[in-house]
């Protein structure tokens, strides 16, 4: 099927409605129609039709001029998680290795120019940083998960992404030189692991290893910990636990549906 034929089968109205859903995040949990139009790049009338349709369908709720996501949006994610048996195959593995580690473990994949968190372990008394949950997006360049995902891509694709995204400065340790970032990615590709220190969150060291196989959709697992942990939490210990977790996920066939 040609690109033109594919375009004829695409509903632009539906696609614009999905764009409306995608603009809500932790920084902007509620917005006016004008804000939605500005963030989606749609004209005011189009954004209004899309938003009110989503209100009618139960995916958005309206309080005066402000709109926000309704709990029903969880049905969309729930279908994906259930179809891929995250509750049976992913969560127990993440929880087991997180308990051994004493810190949360996150499963993530590359989605456009960001890291999409697919699942996160539940572990008591572990260190808490930003407290992200499944479905959250985090930056690509300055996180261990993001850098490992870039390292999972062919070198030319990773270079295109690094040269096309913005390079913000979250902390004093955030790398800014694209050539240096590409060198770190190349080293991660060779080592099969990434360690970042304080680049996204001051005082936090991030660790990540690859789960996916070459040629598959990039999927990684990672963890983070405050600087200065005791001997039982040395980098080698953390990375070994993550590698065992990644091997368990591969063996369970988790990445096959991603």
N, C-alpha and C positions, 0 to 999 in steps of 0.2 A: 504494500500500500504506500503510495507517495505521500510526501508531507502535505501536499494540497488536499488530498483525499482525507488524511487524518484530521486536518484543520476543519473540514466540513462536518466531521463527526463530533467536534468538541463544542460543548455548550459554554459560550463566553459568560453568560449570566451566572451559571453555576460556579465557574472558575472565580468570578469576581466575588461571589458570596464566600467562597473559601478564603479569599484574600482578607475579607473583613474579619473572619474568625482568627486569622493568623496574627493580626496586629495587637491583640491583647497579650500582655505579659506582666511580670511582677512589677515592673516599673510603671506600667499604665494599665491597671486592672479595670478601670472604667474610663469611658471616653464619650464625648459628644459626637453627633453626626459630623460636625465640621472637622473634628480631630480625626475621625475615621477616614473621611474623604482625603484629608491631607496625607495621612500615613499610608493609605493604599494607592494614592495617586489617581483616584477615581473622581469624577465630577460629583458634586453634591447630590444630584438627583439619583445617580446610579448607586452611590453609597447608601442613600436613604432607602431605596428599594431593597437592596441586599440586606441591610441591617433589620428592617422591619419584617422581611420575610423570615429571617432567622429568629426574631422574637416570636413570630407566629408559630414557627416550628418547634420552639422551646429550647433553642441553642443559645439565645441571648435573652437577657432580661432587661427591662427598662424601668428606670426610676427617675421620673421627670425628664430632664434633658440627657441624662447619662445612661449609657448602656454598658453592660458587663457580661461576661460569660456565665451561662447557667450550668448547673451540675450535669445536665443532660449531655454536654460535650464529652463526658467521660465514657459514654456508650461507644463513641467512635474509637477511642483508644482501647477500651475494653475488648472490643471484637478482635483487634489485632493481638492483644496479649493472650486472650483465650485460644485463638486459632493457633498460636505458636507455643501454647502450653507453658507460658512463663511461670505460672504458679506451681507447676509440677517439675519443670526441668531447669528453670533458671534461678528462681528465688531460693530454693533449698541449697543450691551450690554456692550462691553468693553469700548466704547467711552462714553456711558452714565455714567457709574460708575467712569471712569477716570475723567470726568468733575466734578462730585461731589467731588472727592478726590483731584483734582488739581494735579494729578501725573499719569504717564502712568501705565497701567495694562497689564500684559503679561499672555498669556495662554501657557502652556508648558506640554510636556509629556516626559516620560522616553524612551530613545532610546539607547539600549545597555548600555554603561557606561557613557553616557552624557545626559544632558538636551537638548531637542530639542524644540526650540521656535516655536509655531504654529501660533500665532497671537499676535499683540500688538495694543493697542489703539492709537488713535491720539488725542492729547490734547495740546492746545496752552499754552505757558508760564509755562509749568511744568518743574521740575528739570530734567536735562539730565545727565546720567552717561555715560555708554559705548556706548549707542546709537545702541544696537543690533536690528535686524529686524527679521521678520519671516524667518525660515529656519536656523537661526544661532544656534550654539551649545555653551553651557556654561558648566563649571565644575559642577560636581555632589555634591561633599562633602561640599564645602565652600559657596554655594549659598543657599538662603532660598528656591528657587524653587527646587533645587536638594535635599535638606534635606527633604522637604515635600514629594517629590516623593519617596524617600527611606522609609519614614514613611508610605506611602500608600501600600508598599509591605508587605507580611508576614515577621515576624521578622527573620526567618531563611534565606530568600532570601536577605533581606537587609544586614544581617551580612556577607553573602558570597560576596556581591558586595563591601562592605566597606573594607573587608580584601583582595580583589583582585586588587583594583585600587591604583594608586599612590596617595600619599597625599602631594601635593605641598604646599609651603608656599608663598602665595601671599602677605600677610601683616604680621605684628607682631601679629595680632589677629587670624590668621588662625590656627584652632585647628590641632594638629598633633597626639595626642593620639587616637588610634582607639577605645579603650574602652570608652573614654569620648565622642567620636563622636556617638557611638552606644547608649550611655545613652541619648544624646540629641535627637536622632532619636526616641527612645522609648518614651521620654516625648512628642515629637511632635505627635506621634501616639495616645497617650492618650488625648492630648489637641485638636487635629485637627487643629493645626496652628503652625507656625514656625516664630521666629524672629532671625535673625543673624545680628551681628554688626561688620562691618569692616573686615570681614574674607576674602572677595574677592576683595573689593575696599575700601581703607581707607576712613573713615569718612562717609560711607554709611550704613544705616540700611536697611536690606531686610525683607520683610514680605511675607508670603505665606499661603494659605489655600487649602485644597483638594476640587476638584470638583467631581472626580469619586467616585463611590460606591465601597464597599469592593468586591474584586473578579474581578473588571473590570480593563482595562488598566489604570495605574495610570496617572491622569491628574490633574493639579493644576493651580491656578492663583496666581499671586504675584505682588508686587510693591516694589519700593525702594525710599528712601528719605534721604537727607542729615541729619546728626545729628544736633539736636538743633532747630527743627521746633517749631512753636508757639503752643499754647494750642489747636487750632482748628485741629491740625494734631497729636494728641497724638496717641500712638499705638492702643488704644482701638477703636478710630475713624477709623483708617486705616483698621484694621482687620474686623471691622463691615461692612465696605463698600466692602471689598473683599469677605466676607461671603455672602453678598447679591448678589454680582456678580456671585459667584459660584452657588448659589441657582437658579438664573435666567438662567444660562447656563444648569443646569440639567433639569429645567422645559422646556427649549426649545429643549431638546433632542440632544444637541450638542455632547455629549460624545458617543452617540450610534454608530456613524460611525468611531470612532477612535480605 
